[in-house]
Structures are given as structure tokens and as C-alpha cells.
């Protein structure tokens, strides 16, 4: 399962819809909805996500979360053209070790990224002051 599939299943149940009902509203096969919810299929296109939101009459908060989970569930990472060479080496190491990292490891990596983002924001503020 991935975050998008889990959240879609949760929303669908909260809105008292069966996979078959959502599939009919979207003009797709119920097995497609099942594949998305189980994580066998990647999150759908932007157009389909918008259609899901409309068919389920999602609130603005639910739509925002659905888009957020779709973004979290993307399996292919595009590396920026201007990435330093160290970045390429790090991405290779991360890719190789991804399956063996624990929640603790991911939280530590997230802390480093958050710290980097905070330092970047601080530098921007200093430049504009």
C-alpha cells in the first residue's frame, strides 16, 4: 500500500461508497480502484484525481490531503539538472539502502532536510533585509 491508496480507501469508506460506486462515477473498472487502493497501481493522473474529488464531493481539506498523499506516493524521483556531484552519490546510496531503512532513519533524514530548509529560509530573509 502507499499513502494515496490508503487515504483514498479511507475517504471512500467515510463517504460510504463502494469501490464499484466510485468506479462507475469515474467511468473506470472497479479493479482499477482496487489496484490504486492496494498500491498495485500508482496514483492516477491529475485529471483523474480531480474527477475523484468531484465524484466524492470532497471538502477542501480532503482535496488538499488527497493531493498531498498523491505527491508522497510518487515512486520516480527526478533529479534536478544542477544537483552537485555529491548529490548524485547520495541519491545512489539512498536508493540502494531504501529497503533497509527504519522509521528512525527516515526521521533522522527528514530532520536534516528540515534543518536545511530552515537555514535556506534564514539566508533568504538576511538577503532581503
FIRO-266231 format. One line per field, with one value per atom (N, C-alpha, C, O): y, z, x; residue number from 1; residue in one letter. Coordinates in nm, 2 decimals. Each point is the difference from the previous one (the first is absolute). Example, Ala and Ser with C-alpha at 12.3 -4.5 7.8 and 13.67 -1.06 7.14 Angstrom:
2
c2: -0.57,0.12,0.12,0.00,0.11,0.11,0.11,0.11
c3: 0.78,0.00,0.00,0.07,-0.14,0.00,0.08,0.01
c1: 1.32,-0.09,0.09,0.10,-0.14,0.09,-0.08,0.05
nr: 1,1,1,1,2,2,2,2
rest: A,A,A,A,S,S,S,S
END
This chain:
129
c2: -0.12,0.12,0.13,-0.01,0.11,0.13,0.10,-0.02,0.14,0.10,0.04,0.02,-0.01,0.04,-0.10,0.03,-0.16,-0.11,-0.01,-0.02,0.03,-0.01,0.11,-0.02,0.14,0.12,-0.01,0.03,-0.07,-0.02,-0.10,0.03,-0.14,-0.10,0.05,-0.02,0.09,0.06,0.10,0.00,0.09,0.10,-0.07,0.04,-0.14,-0.07,-0.06,0.01,-0.07,-0.06,0.11,-0.02,0.13,0.11,0.05,0.04,-0.04,0.06,-0.11,0.02,-0.14,-0.11,-0.04,-0.02,0.01,-0.04,-0.14,-0.03,-0.05,-0.13,0.03,0.10,-0.18,0.01,0.01,0.07,-0.16,-0.01,0.14,0.04,0.02,0.13,0.11,0.08,-0.07,0.10,-0.03,0.09,-0.22,-0.03,0.04,0.05,-0.07,0.03,0.16,0.04,0.03,0.15,0.05,0.11,-0.19,0.05,-0.06,0.04,-0.14,-0.06,-0.10,-0.01,-0.05,-0.10,-0.13,-0.01,-0.09,-0.13,0.00,0.07,-0.14,-0.01,-0.06,0.03,-0.11,-0.06,0.11,-0.01,0.12,0.11,0.07,0.03,-0.01,0.06,-0.09,0.05,-0.17,-0.10,0.00,0.00,0.01,0.01,0.12,0.00,0.11,0.13,-0.01,0.03,-0.08,-0.01,-0.10,0.03,-0.13,-0.10,0.03,-0.06,0.17,0.04,-0.08,0.03,-0.12,-0.07,0.10,-0.02,0.12,0.11,0.13,0.02,0.05,0.14,0.09,-0.03,0.14,0.10,0.04,0.00,0.03,0.03,0.14,0.07,-0.03,0.13,0.11,-0.02,0.14,0.12,0.01,0.04,-0.06,0.01,-0.10,0.03,-0.16,-0.10,0.03,-0.02,0.08,0.04,0.11,-0.01,0.10,0.11,-0.07,0.04,-0.14,-0.07,-0.07,-0.01,-0.05,-0.07,0.10,-0.03,0.14,0.10,0.05,0.02,-0.01,0.05,-0.11,0.03,-0.15,-0.12,-0.02,-0.04,0.06,-0.03,0.13,-0.01,0.12,0.13,0.03,0.02,-0.03,0.02,0.15,0.09,-0.07,0.13,0.05,-0.07,0.20,0.06,-0.07,-0.02,-0.01,-0.06,-0.14,-0.04,-0.04,-0.13,0.00,-0.08,0.18,0.01,0.03,-0.06,0.15,0.03,-0.12,-0.02,-0.05,-0.13,-0.10,-0.06,0.05,-0.10,0.03,-0.08,0.21,0.05,-0.02,-0.04,0.06,-0.02,-0.14,-0.03,-0.06,-0.14,-0.05,-0.10,0.15,-0.03,0.03,-0.08,0.20,0.04,-0.09,-0.03,-0.01,-0.08,-0.14,-0.07,0.03,-0.14,-0.01,-0.11,0.21,0.00,-0.09,0.02,-0.12,-0.09,0.04,-0.06,0.15,0.04,0.14,0.09,-0.07,0.13,0.06,-0.07,0.19,0.07,0.09,0.08,-0.11,0.08,0.13,0.00,0.11,0.13,0.00,-0.07,0.14,0.01,0.06,-0.04,0.13,0.07,-0.07,0.07,-0.19,-0.07,-0.02,-0.04,0.07,-0.02,-0.15,-0.09,0.06,-0.14,-0.08,-0.12,0.18,-0.07,-0.04,-0.11,0.18,-0.03,-0.13,-0.08,0.06,-0.12,-0.12,-0.10,0.11,-0.11,-0.03,-0.11,0.22,-0.02,-0.07,-0.09,0.13,-0.06,-0.15,-0.08,0.05,-0.14,-0.08,-0.11,0.16,-0.07,-0.01,-0.11,0.21,0.00,-0.10,-0.08,0.07,-0.09,-0.15,-0.08,0.06,-0.14,-0.04,-0.12,0.21,-0.03,0.02,-0.03,0.08,0.04,-0.11,0.02,-0.15,-0.11,-0.04,-0.06,0.10,-0.04,0.12,-0.02,0.13,0.11,-0.01,-0.04,0.08,-0.01,0.14,0.10,-0.10,0.13,0.10,0.12,-0.17,0.09,0.06,0.12,-0.20,0.05,0.11,0.11,-0.14,0.10,0.13,0.11,-0.12,0.12,0.08,0.12,-0.19,0.07,0.07,0.12,-0.18,0.06,0.12,0.10,-0.12,0.11,0.12,0.12,-0.14,0.10,0.08,0.12,-0.19,0.07,0.08,0.12,-0.17,0.08,0.12,0.11,-0.13,0.12,0.10,0.12,-0.16,0.09,0.08,0.12,-0.19,0.06,0.11,0.11,-0.15,0.09,0.13,0.11,-0.13,0.11,0.09,0.12,-0.18,0.09,0.07,0.12,-0.18,0.07,0.12,0.11,-0.13,0.11,0.11,0.12,-0.16,0.10,0.09,0.12,-0.19,0.07,0.10,0.11,-0.16,0.09,0.12,0.11,-0.12,0.11,0.10,0.12,-0.18,0.09,0.08,0.12,-0.18,0.07,0.11,0.10,-0.12,0.10,0.11,0.10,-0.12,0.10,0.11,0.09
c3: 0.00,0.00,0.00,0.05,-0.10,0.00,0.07,0.01,0.03,0.07,-0.08,0.06,-0.19,-0.08,0.00,0.03,-0.05,0.00,0.13,0.01,0.10,0.13,0.03,0.05,-0.09,0.03,-0.09,0.05,-0.18,-0.08,0.05,0.01,0.04,0.06,0.12,0.02,0.06,0.13,-0.04,0.06,-0.16,-0.04,-0.06,0.04,-0.12,-0.06,0.11,-0.01,0.11,0.10,0.09,0.03,-0.01,0.08,-0.08,0.06,-0.19,-0.08,-0.04,-0.09,0.15,-0.02,-0.14,-0.05,-0.02,-0.14,-0.01,0.06,-0.15,-0.04,-0.11,-0.07,0.05,-0.11,-0.13,-0.09,0.08,-0.12,-0.03,-0.11,0.22,-0.02,-0.05,-0.09,0.15,-0.04,-0.14,-0.08,0.05,-0.14,-0.10,-0.11,0.14,-0.09,-0.02,-0.11,0.22,-0.01,-0.09,-0.06,0.06,-0.07,-0.14,-0.08,0.05,-0.13,-0.02,-0.11,0.22,0.00,0.06,0.05,-0.06,0.06,0.15,0.04,0.03,0.15,0.03,0.11,-0.19,0.02,0.00,0.06,-0.14,0.00,0.13,0.05,0.01,0.14,0.10,0.08,-0.09,0.09,-0.01,0.10,-0.23,-0.02,0.06,0.05,-0.06,0.06,0.15,0.06,0.00,0.14,0.06,0.11,-0.18,0.05,-0.02,0.05,-0.14,-0.03,-0.12,-0.03,-0.03,-0.12,-0.11,-0.09,0.09,-0.10,0.06,0.12,-0.19,0.04,0.01,-0.05,0.12,0.01,-0.15,-0.09,0.07,-0.14,-0.04,0.08,-0.20,-0.06,0.08,0.07,-0.09,0.06,-0.03,0.08,-0.21,-0.04,0.07,0.04,-0.02,0.07,0.15,0.06,0.00,0.14,0.01,0.10,-0.19,0.00,-0.01,0.06,-0.15,-0.02,0.13,0.03,0.03,0.13,0.10,0.07,-0.06,0.10,-0.03,0.09,-0.22,-0.04,0.03,0.05,-0.09,0.02,0.14,0.04,0.05,0.14,0.08,0.12,-0.19,0.06,0.12,0.11,-0.13,0.11,0.04,-0.08,0.21,0.06,-0.05,-0.05,0.07,-0.04,0.08,-0.06,0.18,0.09,-0.06,-0.01,-0.02,-0.06,-0.13,-0.03,-0.05,-0.13,0.01,-0.06,0.16,0.02,0.05,-0.05,0.14,0.05,-0.11,-0.01,-0.08,-0.11,-0.09,-0.04,0.01,-0.09,0.07,-0.06,0.19,0.08,0.00,-0.02,0.04,0.00,-0.14,-0.01,-0.09,-0.14,-0.02,-0.06,0.11,-0.02,0.08,-0.05,0.17,0.09,-0.07,0.03,-0.11,-0.05,-0.14,-0.05,0.00,-0.12,0.02,0.09,-0.18,0.01,-0.08,0.03,-0.12,-0.08,0.04,0.01,0.02,0.04,-0.11,-0.06,0.02,-0.10,0.07,0.08,-0.12,0.06,-0.08,-0.12,0.19,-0.07,-0.08,0.04,-0.15,-0.08,0.07,-0.03,0.12,0.07,0.13,0.08,-0.06,0.12,0.01,-0.10,0.21,0.01,-0.01,0.02,-0.06,-0.01,0.12,0.00,0.12,0.13,0.01,0.06,-0.12,0.00,-0.07,0.04,-0.16,-0.07,0.07,0.01,0.06,0.08,0.12,0.03,0.03,0.11,-0.05,0.07,-0.18,-0.05,-0.03,0.02,-0.07,-0.03,0.13,0.01,0.09,0.13,0.06,0.06,-0.07,0.06,-0.07,0.06,-0.20,-0.08,0.04,0.01,0.01,0.03,0.14,0.03,0.07,0.14,0.03,0.12,-0.21,0.03,0.07,0.10,-0.14,0.05,0.15,0.07,-0.03,0.13,0.10,0.12,-0.16,0.10,0.09,-0.05,0.17,0.10,0.01,-0.06,0.13,0.02,0.07,-0.03,0.12,0.07,-0.10,0.01,-0.11,-0.10,-0.08,-0.03,-0.02,-0.08,0.08,-0.06,0.19,0.08,0.01,0.00,0.01,0.01,-0.13,0.00,-0.11,-0.13,-0.02,-0.05,0.09,0.00,0.08,-0.04,0.16,0.08,-0.07,0.01,-0.08,-0.07,-0.11,-0.02,-0.06,-0.10,0.05,-0.05,0.16,0.07,0.04,-0.01,0.07,0.04,-0.11,0.00,-0.12,-0.12,-0.05,-0.04,0.04,-0.04,0.09,-0.05,0.18,0.09,-0.02,0.00,-0.02,-0.03,-0.13,-0.01,-0.09,-0.13,0.02,-0.05,0.13,0.02,0.08,-0.03,0.12,0.08,-0.09,0.02,-0.11,-0.09,-0.09,-0.03,-0.02,-0.08,0.07,-0.06,0.18,0.09,0.02,-0.01,0.03,0.02,-0.12,0.00,-0.12,-0.13,-0.03,-0.06,0.10,-0.03,0.10,-0.02,0.14,0.10,-0.02,0.08
c1: 0.08,-0.08,0.09,0.11,-0.17,0.07,-0.09,-0.12,0.17,-0.08,-0.13,-0.11,0.12,-0.11,-0.11,-0.12,0.16,-0.10,-0.07,-0.12,0.20,-0.06,-0.10,-0.11,0.15,-0.09,-0.12,-0.11,0.12,-0.11,-0.10,-0.12,0.17,-0.09,-0.07,-0.12,0.20,-0.06,-0.11,-0.11,0.14,-0.11,-0.12,-0.11,0.13,-0.11,-0.09,-0.12,0.18,-0.08,-0.07,-0.12,0.19,-0.06,-0.12,-0.10,0.11,-0.11,-0.10,-0.09,0.10,-0.09,-0.01,-0.11,0.22,0.00,0.07,0.10,-0.15,0.07,0.09,-0.01,0.11,0.09,-0.07,0.03,-0.14,-0.08,-0.07,-0.01,-0.04,-0.07,0.10,-0.03,0.15,0.10,0.04,0.01,0.01,0.04,-0.10,0.03,-0.16,-0.11,0.00,-0.02,0.04,-0.01,0.12,-0.01,0.12,0.12,0.01,0.08,-0.17,0.00,0.12,0.05,-0.01,0.11,-0.05,-0.11,0.20,-0.03,0.03,0.09,-0.17,0.02,0.14,0.06,-0.01,0.14,0.11,0.10,-0.13,0.09,0.01,0.10,-0.22,-0.01,0.07,0.07,-0.10,0.06,0.16,0.07,-0.02,0.14,0.06,0.11,-0.18,0.06,0.00,0.10,-0.21,-0.01,0.10,0.05,-0.02,0.09,0.14,0.10,-0.07,0.13,0.06,0.12,-0.19,0.05,0.01,0.08,-0.16,0.00,0.05,-0.03,0.10,0.04,-0.12,-0.10,0.12,-0.11,-0.04,0.09,-0.21,-0.05,0.05,0.07,-0.10,0.03,-0.06,-0.10,0.15,-0.06,-0.15,-0.09,0.06,-0.14,-0.09,-0.11,0.16,-0.08,-0.01,-0.11,0.21,-0.01,-0.11,-0.07,0.07,-0.10,-0.14,-0.10,0.09,-0.13,-0.04,-0.12,0.21,-0.02,-0.06,-0.10,0.17,-0.05,-0.14,-0.08,0.05,-0.13,-0.11,-0.10,0.14,-0.10,-0.03,-0.11,0.21,-0.02,-0.04,-0.03,0.02,-0.04,0.09,-0.05,0.18,0.09,0.01,-0.02,0.04,0.02,0.14,0.08,-0.06,0.13,0.11,0.11,-0.13,0.11,0.02,0.12,-0.22,0.01,0.08,0.08,-0.12,0.07,0.15,0.08,-0.05,0.14,0.08,0.11,-0.17,0.06,0.02,0.10,-0.20,0.01,0.11,0.08,-0.06,0.11,0.13,0.10,-0.09,0.12,0.04,0.12,-0.22,0.03,0.04,0.08,-0.14,0.04,0.15,0.08,-0.04,0.14,0.09,0.11,-0.15,0.08,0.02,0.10,-0.19,-0.01,0.08,0.00,0.05,0.08,0.12,0.08,-0.06,0.11,0.12,0.11,-0.12,0.11,0.05,-0.09,0.21,0.06,0.08,0.08,-0.11,0.07,0.11,-0.03,0.15,0.11,0.02,0.01,0.01,0.02,0.13,0.10,-0.10,0.12,0.12,0.11,-0.14,0.11,0.04,0.07,-0.10,0.04,0.15,0.06,0.00,0.15,0.03,-0.09,0.21,0.04,-0.02,-0.03,0.05,-0.02,-0.15,-0.03,-0.06,-0.14,-0.03,-0.08,0.15,-0.02,0.05,-0.07,0.18,0.05,-0.09,-0.03,-0.02,-0.09,-0.13,-0.05,-0.01,-0.12,0.02,-0.09,0.21,0.03,0.00,-0.06,0.13,0.00,-0.14,-0.03,-0.04,-0.14,-0.08,-0.08,0.09,-0.08,0.04,-0.09,0.21,0.05,-0.04,-0.03,0.02,-0.03,-0.15,-0.04,-0.04,-0.14,-0.07,-0.08,0.09,-0.08,0.04,-0.07,0.19,0.05,-0.01,0.04,-0.08,-0.01,-0.12,-0.11,0.12,-0.11,-0.07,0.05,-0.16,-0.06,0.09,0.00,0.08,0.10,0.10,0.03,0.01,0.09,-0.07,0.06,-0.18,-0.07,-0.03,0.01,-0.04,-0.02,0.13,-0.01,0.12,0.13,0.03,0.04,-0.06,0.02,-0.10,0.04,-0.16,-0.10,0.04,-0.01,0.07,0.05,0.11,0.01,0.08,0.11,-0.06,0.05,-0.15,-0.06,-0.07,0.01,-0.08,-0.07,0.10,-0.03,0.14,0.10,0.06,0.02,0.00,0.05,-0.10,0.04,-0.17,-0.10,-0.01,-0.02,0.04,-0.01,0.12,-0.01,0.13,0.12,-0.02,0.04,-0.10,-0.02,-0.09,0.02,-0.13,-0.10,0.07,-0.02,0.10,0.07,0.09,0.01,0.06,0.09,-0.07,0.04,-0.16,-0.08,-0.05,0.00,-0.04,-0.04,0.11,-0.01,0.13,0.12,0.03,0.04,-0.05,0.03,-0.10,0.03,-0.16,-0.10,-0.01,-0.06,0.13,-0.01,0.10,0.01
nr: 1,1,1,1,2,2,2,2,3,3,3,3,4,4,4,4,5,5,5,5,6,6,6,6,7,7,7,7,8,8,8,8,9,9,9,9,10,10,10,10,11,11,11,11,12,12,12,12,13,13,13,13,14,14,14,14,15,15,15,15,16,16,16,16,17,17,17,17,18,18,18,18,19,19,19,19,20,20,20,20,21,21,21,21,22,22,22,22,23,23,23,23,24,24,24,24,25,25,25,25,26,26,26,26,27,27,27,27,28,28,28,28,29,29,29,29,30,30,30,30,31,31,31,31,32,32,32,32,33,33,33,33,34,34,34,34,35,35,35,35,36,36,36,36,37,37,37,37,38,38,38,38,39,39,39,39,40,40,40,40,41,41,41,41,42,42,42,42,43,43,43,43,44,44,44,44,45,45,45,45,46,46,46,46,47,47,47,47,48,48,48,48,49,49,49,49,50,50,50,50,51,51,51,51,52,52,52,52,53,53,53,53,54,54,54,54,55,55,55,55,56,56,56,56,57,57,57,57,58,58,58,58,59,59,59,59,60,60,60,60,61,61,61,61,62,62,62,62,63,63,63,63,64,64,64,64,65,65,65,65,66,66,66,66,67,67,67,67,68,68,68,68,69,69,69,69,70,70,70,70,71,71,71,71,72,72,72,72,73,73,73,73,74,74,74,74,75,75,75,75,76,76,76,76,77,77,77,77,78,78,78,78,79,79,79,79,80,80,80,80,81,81,81,81,82,82,82,82,83,83,83,83,84,84,84,84,85,85,85,85,86,86,86,86,87,87,87,87,88,88,88,88,89,89,89,89,90,90,90,90,91,91,91,91,92,92,92,92,93,93,93,93,94,94,94,94,95,95,95,95,96,96,96,96,97,97,97,97,98,98,98,98,99,99,99,99,100,100,100,100,101,101,101,101,102,102,102,102,103,103,103,103,104,104,104,104,105,105,105,105,106,106,106,106,107,107,107,107,108,108,108,108,109,109,109,109,110,110,110,110,111,111,111,111,112,112,112,112,113,113,113,113,114,114,114,114,115,115,115,115,116,116,116,116,117,117,117,117,118,118,118,118,119,119,119,119,120,120,120,120,121,121,121,121,122,122,122,122,123,123,123,123,124,124,124,124,125,125,125,125,126,126,126,126,127,127,127,127,128,128,128,128,129,129,129,129
rest: X,X,X,X,X,X,X,X,X,X,X,X,X,X,X,X,X,X,X,X,X,X,X,X,X,X,X,X,X,X,X,X,X,X,X,X,X,X,X,X,X,X,X,X,X,X,X,X,X,X,X,X,X,X,X,X,X,X,X,X,X,X,X,X,X,X,X,X,X,X,X,X,X,X,X,X,X,X,X,X,X,X,X,X,X,X,X,X,X,X,X,X,X,X,X,X,X,X,X,X,X,X,X,X,X,X,X,X,X,X,X,X,X,X,X,X,X,X,X,X,X,X,X,X,X,X,X,X,X,X,X,X,X,X,X,X,X,X,X,X,X,X,X,X,X,X,X,X,X,X,X,X,X,X,X,X,X,X,X,X,X,X,X,X,X,X,X,X,X,X,X,X,X,X,X,X,X,X,X,X,X,X,X,X,X,X,X,X,X,X,X,X,X,X,X,X,X,X,X,X,X,X,X,X,X,X,X,X,X,X,X,X,X,X,X,X,X,X,X,X,X,X,X,X,X,X,X,X,X,X,X,X,X,X,X,X,X,X,X,X,X,X,X,X,X,X,X,X,X,X,X,X,X,X,X,X,X,X,X,X,X,X,X,X,X,X,X,X,X,X,X,X,X,X,X,X,X,X,X,X,X,X,X,X,X,X,X,X,X,X,X,X,X,X,X,X,X,X,X,X,X,X,X,X,X,X,X,X,X,X,X,X,X,X,X,X,X,X,X,X,X,X,X,X,X,X,X,X,X,X,X,X,X,X,X,X,X,X,X,X,X,X,X,X,X,X,X,X,X,X,X,X,X,X,X,X,X,X,X,X,X,X,X,X,X,X,X,X,X,X,X,X,X,X,X,X,X,X,X,X,X,X,X,X,X,X,X,X,X,X,X,X,X,X,X,X,X,X,X,X,X,X,X,X,X,X,X,X,X,X,X,X,X,X,X,X,X,X,X,X,X,X,X,X,X,X,X,X,X,X,X,X,X,X,X,X,X,X,X,X,X,X,X,X,X,X,X,X,X,X,X,X,X,X,X,X,X,X,X,X,X,X,X,X,X,X,X,X,X,X,X,X,X,X,X,X,X,X,X,X,X,X,X,X,X,X,X,X,X,X,X,X,X,X,X,X,X,X,X,X,X,X,X,X,X,X,X,X,X,X,X,X,X,X,X,X
END
